[in-house]
Amino acid sequence: CKPGYIYCLCQTNDGRIWLGTDIGVIILSSTDFFTSDACLRLDFADEFGETPLLTQTVNALCQTNTGDIWIGTKERGVYVLNAEASQIKAHYTIDNSAMPNMNVLSLAYEEQQGIMFIGTSEGLVSYSQNGGGEGLMADEQSSATEMDEGTMQRWKLS
């Protein structure tokens, strides 16, 4: 449980520290992480039967007010875990969403409207369970992508 690089970190509502590393997600299982080397790894399969959260570079982590944990990867888009971190609820890619590419650099959650902003190396997208987004100009080349549990919109800053 020794990554070469740590790219991001997030403290979840239960007090645990999550690390986004070059070897996937690492959860520090002890609040005394200066003297303990105990860590947890997320060893469950995605829709392809692979375990990306053990192998993919993780650039961004963010928890929503419902407890879901969003994980932005360098090559596989965004994974959303349930609040218990026991299963992958969703996996957003260029094939099933408005994401311009799979290289996620940042995640930011706007709590009042429940919008997750996803920064990629080729642009910004927002995800809302309620649909739509406000305050930015919609990219004229891309319409909103309606999904089972919300809407994802590609944006451009002007």
C-alpha angles and dihedrals in degrees: 000000000000115000123199092221137018112208102175144354138204133188110217127214091264091058098252120137116231119199126201106211144163088266098049130262122345121189117201103225096196128061086215093069093153092068102024128072094193113129138163128224126203103239105177132114130251126218090287094054092251129124102229096164088066096049114021124092108251115210101171140029129183136165123212127217089259089058097251112144119221118205121195115202133196096235110010107052121232130337121196118205125198118252092264090053088230100120145016108256096183142359117203119199139155087271098059105025145033092269110135092213142349099253104101113192102173146007127203126179123210102204103194095058096025095237123153114206115207118198114202131178088258103040150313128289131181129209123204127178087206094050131246131043135235138216101032133079114252116241106255091215095056130049125202116284112227113214134181093264105026147323132291119201129190114222138194125201116231 
